Amino acid sequence: MRGNRSVVSAALALAGAAALVTGCSSHSDNASTPAAGAPGTAAAAPVATVAPAGAVTAFGPIGALLAEPGSGRILALDPTGLSLRIADPADAGAPRTITLPSRATGLALGAPGEVLVSAGREVLRVDIATAAVHPVPVDGEVRAVARRADGSLVAGLDGGRVRILDPAGRPSRTIDGLGTVDAVAVTTSAIATLDLDQTSLTELDLAHDRAGLALRAGLGATHVIGDRFGRMLATDTSGGALLVYSTDPLLLRQRFPVGVAPYALAYDERSDTVWLTLTGSNEVVGFDLSTGIPEEVGRFATVRQPNSLTIDSRTGDMFVGSATGDGLQRIGADQRKRGQ
C-alpha cells in the first residue's frame, strides 16, 4: 500500500490498548513495560565536540524545516512560530523572511510550489516563488496540517477534532472525540494523529468518520510521519526508539533502539530510508526498513541541538537545523552514500 510522505498530527489514544514491541521485528503485549511519563521533549544537547558533517551555513535558530521539492528551496520556521524564512541552497544570499499573522505550530508540503503552515485559526498557503500568503479559515485553532494525495487537507484542531478540507479549502468532514491533536500523518489511504500528553497514536476510521484504533506510542513520542509504503514512523524520544506501525489496522510492527533522545524525522524516498536526529548526542542516523529489522545505513555528526530535519526529494540532500542558532547543515546525498 503506497502513500505520500507527510507530516502528521496527533490524536486520542485508548489507554491500555497499546501493544508494545519487545523485539525488533515482532509485536506483542507486555504488561511489564514501564508506564509512559511526561510528554517527550528534545534533550538539551551537549556542546558539540565533533565538527558537523557536510557544510554549515550561518542561520538563526530553527524550529522546523521543510524542503519544497518543486523549487529546491528550504523553509525554516522560527522557534517562536512568528516568522518563516525561505532559503535557496544554490544562492548564498540572505533568505527571504515572511512575518506570519499568527503563531505557527508546524509546516507541511502543499501543492507543487506551495507550503502549508498551521497558524491560529487558519491554514496558511505560502507560495514559494512570490512569498504570498493565502489564508484558509478554519473553525478552530489549527495545531497541525497535512495534505493528502487527492489535494484535500487534514487539519488537526483544538478540542480533539480533525477537519478535512477539500482541495479548495472548504470543510468536507469532521472527526471528533479525539484527545489532543498535536501532529497529523497521512498515507494514501490512512490518517493518524499523535497525542503528546498520552503518547498515543490513533488511526482515523474514515469509513465512519470517527476515531479508530489507538495504540500507545512508546514512553514519550514527539514526531510521526507516513512513508510511501503506508507505514507510520514515530520517534519515541523518551524511550530512545524508532517505532514503525502498519495501518488498516494500526499495528506496532517494530520498536528499535536508536540512541539518546531521537527527535526529528525525515523519509528519503530515493533510498527508502528513514533518518532521525539524536538530540542527546548531536547526530543524525539513517535506517533501511526493507528487511523487517531496521538496518543502520549512516550516522553523521550534526550542528548542536538538531531539532529539525528535512530531505530534498529531488537531490537526496539532507538538511539539519540547529535550534540554538548554530547553523543550517547540508549533508549531500553523495556524502551519505560514501558514509554507508
For each residue, the residues with C-beta under 8 A, 3 or more apart:
1: 187 188 189 229 230 247 248
2: 187 188 228 229 230
3: 149 186 187 188 189 190 226 227 228 229 230
4: 148 149 186 187 188 226 228
5: 109 225 226 227 228 267 269
6: 108 109 146 147 148 184 185 186 187 225 226
7: 106 107 108 109 144 145 146 183 184 185 225
8: 144 146 183 184 185 186 192 193 194 224 225 226 232
9: 106 143 144 145 146 154 156 162 181 182 183 184 185 193 194
10: 143 144 156 179 180 181 182 183 184 193 194 195 196 200 201 202 224
11: 156 160 162 178 179 180 181 192 193 194 195 200 201 202 204 211 214
12: 160 177 178 179 180 193 195 198 200 202 211 214
13: 17 18 179 195 198 199 200 201 202 214 215 216 217
14: 17 200 202 213 214 215
15: 18 198 200 216
16:
17: 13 14 213 214 215 216
18: 13 15 200 214 215 216 217 252
19: 27 28 29 215 251 252
20: 28 29 30 33 216 218 252 255
21: 24 26 27 28 243 252 253 254 255
22: 26 28 30 33 255
23: 26 28 255
24: 21 254 255 256 293 294
25: 253 254 292 293
26: 21 22 23
27: 19 21 251 252 253 254
28: 19 20 21 22 23
29: 19 20
30: 20 22 33
31:
32:
33: 20 22 30
34: 219
35:
36: 198 199 216 218 219 220 238
37: 219 220 238
38: 41 220 238
39: 196 197 199 220 222
40: 196 199 218 219 220 221 222 235 236 237 238
41: 38 220 222 237
42: 45 222 237 261 263 279 305 307 323
43: 237 260 261 263 279 280
44: 279 305
45: 42 48 279 280 281 282 304 305 306 324
46: 49 280 281 282
47: 304
48: 45 51 52 282 301 302 303 304 326
49: 46
50: 282 301
51: 48 301
52: 48 56 282 300 301 302 303 320 327 329
53: 300 301 302 329 331 335 339
54: 300 329 330 331 332 335
55: 329 330
56: 52 303 326 327 328 329 330
57: 87 327 328 329 330
58: 327
59: 62 76 87 95 321 322 325 327 328
60: 78 85 325
61: 78 79 322 323 324 325
62: 59 65 76 77 78 79 307 308 321 322 323 328
63: 76 77 78 79 80 81 307 308 321 323
64: 76 77 106 107 308 321
65: 62 74 75 76 77 107 264 308 309 310 319 320 321 328
66: 74 75 107 108 109 115 310
67: 72 73 74 75 310 311 312 313 317 319
68: 71 72 73 74 75 109 113 114 115 128
69: 72 109 112 312 313 314
70: 112 113 128
71: 68 88 113 128 129
72: 67 68 69 88 89 90 312 314 315
73: 67 68 86 87 88 89 128
74: 65 66 67 68 86 87 88 89 310 312 319 328
75: 65 66 67 68 84 85 86 87 107 115 126 128
76: 59 62 63 64 65 84 85 87 95 308 321 328
77: 62 63 64 65 81 83 84 85 104 106 107 117
78: 60 61 62 63 81 82 83 84 85
79: 61 62 63 323
80: 63 83 103
81: 63 77 78 100 103 104 105 119
82: 78 99 100 103 104
83: 77 78 80 97 98 99 100
84: 75 76 77 78 97 98 100 104 107 117 126
85: 60 75 76 77 78 95 96 97 98
86: 73 74 75 95 96 97 98 128 131
87: 57 59 73 74 75 76 91 95 328
88: 71 72 73 74 91 93 95
89: 72 73 74 312 317 319 330
90: 72
91: 87 88
92:
93: 88
94:
95: 59 76 85 86 87 88
96: 85 86 131
97: 83 84 85 86
98: 83 84 85 86 126 131 133
99: 82 83
100: 81 82 83 84 103 104 117 119 124 133
101: 119 120 122 124 133 135
102: 119 120 121 122
103: 80 81 82 100 119 120
104: 77 81 82 84 100 107 117 118 119 124
105: 81 118 119 142 143 144
106: 7 9 64 77 117 118 143 144 145 183
107: 7 64 65 66 75 77 84 104 115 116 117
108: 6 7 66 115 116 118 144 145 146 147
109: 5 6 7 66 68 69 114 115 116 147
110: 114 115 116 125 126 147
111: 114 147 151
112: 69 70
113: 68 70 71 127 128 129
114: 68 109 110 111 125 126 127 128
115: 66 68 75 107 108 109 110 125 126 128
116: 107 108 109 110 123 124 125 126 145 146 147 153
117: 77 84 100 104 106 107 123 124 126 145
118: 104 105 106 108 123 124 142 143 144 145 155 156
119: 81 100 101 102 103 104 105 122 123 124 142
120: 101 102 103 141 142
121: 102 137 138 139 140 141 142
122: 101 102 119 135 136 137 138 142
123: 116 117 118 119 135 136 138 142 145 153 155 165 169
124: 100 101 104 116 117 118 119 133 134 135 136
125: 110 114 115 116 133 134 135 136
126: 75 84 98 110 114 115 116 117 131 132 133 134
127: 113 114 130 131 132 133 134
128: 68 70 71 73 75 86 113 114 115 131
129: 71 113
130: 127
131: 86 96 98 126 127 128
132: 126 127
133: 98 100 101 124 125 126 127
134: 124 125 126 127
135: 101 122 123 124 125
136: 122 123 124 125 153 165 169
137: 121 122
138: 121 122 123 142 155 157 163 165 171
139: 121 157 163 171
140: 121 155 157 158 159 161 163
141: 120 121 157 158
142: 105 118 119 120 121 122 123 138 145 155 156 157
143: 9 10 105 106 118 156 157 158 180 181 182 183
144: 7 8 9 10 105 106 108 118 155 156 181 182 183 184
145: 7 9 106 108 116 117 118 123 142 153 154 155 156 184
146: 6 7 8 9 108 116 153 154 184 185 186 191
147: 6 108 109 110 111 116 151 152 153 154 186
148: 4 6 151 152 153 154 186 188 191
149: 3 4 188
150: 167
151: 111 147 148 166 167
152: 147 148 164 165 166 167 172
153: 116 123 136 145 146 147 148 164 165 167 169
154: 9 145 146 147 148 162 163 164 165 184 186 191
155: 118 123 138 140 142 144 145 162 163 164 165 184
156: 9 10 11 118 142 143 144 145 161 162 181 182 183 184 193
157: 138 139 140 141 142 143 161 162 163 181
158: 140 141 143 161 181
159: 140 176
160: 11 12 176 177 178 179 180 181
161: 140 156 157 158 174 175 176 178 181
162: 9 11 154 155 156 157 174 175 176 178 181 184 191 193 204
163: 138 139 140 154 155 157 171 173 174
164: 152 153 154 155 171 172 173 174 175
165: 123 136 138 152 153 154 155 168 169 170 171 172
166: 151 152 169 170 171 172
167: 150 151 152 153
168: 165
169: 123 136 153 165 166
170: 165 166
171: 138 139 163 164 165 166 174
172: 152 164 165 166
173: 163 164 209
174: 161 162 163 164 171 209
175: 161 162 164 178 204 209 210 211
176: 159 160 161 162
177: 12 160 210 211
178: 11 12 160 161 162 175 181 193 195 202 211
179: 10 11 12 13 160 195 197 198 200 202
180: 10 11 12 143 160 195 196 197 198
181: 9 10 11 143 144 156 157 158 160 161 162 178 184 193 194 195
182: 9 10 143 144 156 193 194 195 196
183: 7 8 9 10 106 143 144 156 193 194 196 223 224
184: 6 7 8 9 10 144 145 146 154 155 156 162 181 191 192 193 194
185: 6 7 8 9 146 191 192 193 194 224 225 226 232
186: 3 4 6 8 146 147 148 154 190 191 192 226
187: 1 2 3 4 6 190 226 227 228 230 231 232 247
188: 1 2 3 4 148 149 230
189: 1 3 230 247 248
190: 3 186 187 203 204 206 226 230 232 247 248
191: 146 148 154 162 184 185 186 203 204 206
192: 8 11 184 185 186 201 202 203 204 224 226 232 245 247 250
193: 8 9 10 11 12 156 162 178 181 182 183 184 185 201 202 204
194: 8 9 10 11 181 182 183 184 185 200 201 217 221 223 224 234
195: 10 11 12 13 178 179 180 181 182 198 199 200 201 202
196: 10 39 40 180 182 183 199 220 221 222
197: 39 179 180
198: 12 13 15 36 179 180 195 216
199: 13 36 39 40 195 196 216 217 218 219 220 221 236 238
200: 10 11 12 13 14 15 18 179 194 195 214 215 216 217
201: 10 11 13 192 193 194 195 214 215 216 217 221 224 232 234 245 250
202: 10 11 12 13 14 178 179 192 193 195 211 212 213 214 215 250
203: 190 191 192 212 213 214 247 248 249 250
204: 11 162 175 190 191 192 193 210 211 212
205: 208 209 210 211 212
206: 190 191 209
207:
208: 205
209: 173 174 175 205 206
210: 175 177 204 205
211: 11 12 175 177 178 202 204 205 214
212: 202 203 204 205 249 250
213: 14 17 202 203 249 250
214: 11 12 13 14 17 18 200 201 202 203 211 250
215: 13 14 17 18 19 200 201 202 245 250 251 252
216: 13 15 17 18 20 36 198 199 200 201
217: 13 18 194 199 200 201 221 224 234 236 243
218: 20 36 40 199 221 234 236 238 239 241 243 255
219: 34 36 37 40 199 236 238 239
220: 36 37 38 39 40 41 196 199 236 237 238 239
221: 40 194 196 199 201 217 218 224 234 235 236 237 238 243
222: 39 40 41 42 196 235 237 263
223: 183 194 234 235 263 264 265
224: 8 10 183 185 192 194 201 217 221 232 233 234 235 265
225: 5 6 7 8 185 232 233 234 265 266 267
226: 3 4 5 6 8 185 186 187 190 192 230 231 232 233
227: 3 5 187 230 231 233 267 272 274
228: 2 3 4 5 187 267 269 272
229: 1 2 3 272
230: 1 2 3 187 188 189 190 226 227 246 247 248
231: 187 226 227 244 245 246 247 253 289
232: 8 185 187 190 192 201 224 225 226 244 245 246 247 250
233: 224 225 226 227 242 243 244 245 265 267 274
234: 194 201 217 218 221 223 224 225 242 243 245 265
235: 40 221 222 223 224 241 242 243 262 263 264 265 276
236: 40 199 217 218 219 220 221 239 240 241 242 243 255 262
237: 40 41 42 43 220 221 222 240 261 262 263 279
238: 36 37 38 40 199 218 219 220 221 261
239: 218 219 220 236
240: 236 237 257 258 259 260 261 262
241: 218 235 236 255 256 257 258 262
242: 233 234 235 236 254 255 256 258 262 274 276 287 294
243: 21 217 218 221 233 234 235 236 252 254 255
244: 231 232 233 252 253 254 255 256 289 294
245: 192 201 215 231 232 233 234 250 251 252 253
246: 230 231 232 249 250 251 253
247: 1 187 189 190 192 203 230 231 232 250
248: 1 189 190 203 230
249: 203 212 213 246
250: 192 201 202 203 212 213 214 215 232 245 246 247
251: 19 27 215 245 246
252: 18 19 20 21 27 215 243 244 245 255
253: 21 25 27 231 244 245 246
254: 21 24 25 27 242 243 244 289 292 293 294
255: 20 21 22 23 24 218 236 241 242 243 244 252
256: 24 241 242 244 287 293 294
257: 240 241
258: 240 241 242 262 276 278 285 287 294
259: 240 262 278 280 281 283 285
260: 43 240 278 279 280 281
261: 42 43 237 238 240 278 279 280
262: 235 236 237 240 241 242 258 259 276 277 278 279
263: 42 43 222 223 235 237 276 277 278 279 306 307
264: 65 223 235 276 277 306 307 308 309
265: 223 224 225 233 234 235 274 275 276 309
266: 225 274 275 276 309 310 311 318
267: 5 225 227 228 233 273 274 275 311
268: 271 272 273 274 275 286 311 313 316 318
269: 5 228 272 313
270: 313 316 333
271: 268 288 297 316
272: 227 228 229 268 269 288 289 290
273: 267 268 286 287 288 289 297
274: 227 233 242 265 266 267 268 286 287 289
275: 265 266 267 268 284 285 286 287 298 309 311 318
276: 235 242 258 262 263 264 265 266 284 285 287 309
277: 262 263 264 283 284 302 306 307 308 309 320
278: 258 259 260 261 262 263 281 282 283 284 285 306
279: 42 43 44 45 237 260 261 262 263 282 305 306 307
280: 43 45 46 259 260 261
281: 45 46 259 260 278
282: 45 46 48 50 52 278 279 301 302 303 304 305 306
283: 259 277 278 299 300 301 302 306
284: 275 276 277 278 299 300 302 306 309 318 320 331
285: 258 259 275 276 278 296 298 299 300
286: 268 273 274 275 296 297 298 299 336
287: 242 256 258 273 274 275 276 294 295 296 297
288: 271 272 273 291 294 295 297
289: 231 244 254 272 273 274 292 294
290: 272
291: 288 295
292: 25 254 289
293: 24 25 254 256
294: 24 242 244 254 256 258 287 288 289
295: 287 288 291
296: 285 286 287 299
297: 271 273 286 287 288 340
298: 275 285 286 336 339 340
299: 283 284 285 286 296 339
300: 52 53 54 283 284 285 331 336 339
301: 48 50 51 52 53 282 283
302: 48 52 53 277 282 283 284 306 320 322 329
303: 48 52 56 282 306 320 321 322 326 327 328 329
304: 45 47 48 282 322 324 326
305: 42 44 45 279 282 322 323 324 326
306: 45 263 264 277 278 279 282 283 284 302 303 309 320 321 322 323 329
307: 42 62 63 263 264 277 279 321 322 323
308: 62 63 64 65 76 264 277 320 321 323
309: 65 264 265 266 275 276 277 284 306 318 319 320 321
310: 65 66 67 74 266 318 319
311: 67 266 267 268 275 316 317 318 319
312: 67 69 72 74 89 315 316 317 318 319
313: 67 69 268 269 270 316
314: 69 72
315: 72 312 332 333
316: 268 270 271 311 312 313 332 333 336
317: 67 89 311 312 330 331 332 333
318: 266 268 275 284 309 310 311 312 330 331 332 333 336
319: 65 67 74 89 309 310 311 312 328 329 330 331
320: 52 65 277 284 302 303 306 308 309 328 329 331
321: 59 62 63 64 65 76 303 306 307 308 309 328 329
322: 59 61 62 302 303 304 305 306 307 325 326 327 328 329
323: 42 61 62 63 79 305 306 307 308
324: 45 61 304 305
325: 59 60 61 322
326: 48 56 303 304 305 322
327: 52 56 57 58 59 303 322
328: 56 57 59 62 65 74 76 87 303 319 320 321 322
329: 52 53 54 55 56 57 302 303 306 319 320 321 322
330: 54 55 56 57 89 317 318 319
331: 53 54 284 300 317 318 319 320 335 336
332: 54 315 316 317 318 335 336
333: 270 315 316 317 318 336 337
334: 337 338
335: 53 54 331 332 338 339
336: 286 298 300 316 318 331 332 333 339 340
337: 333 334 340
338: 334 335
339: 53 298 299 300 335 336
340: 297 298 336 337
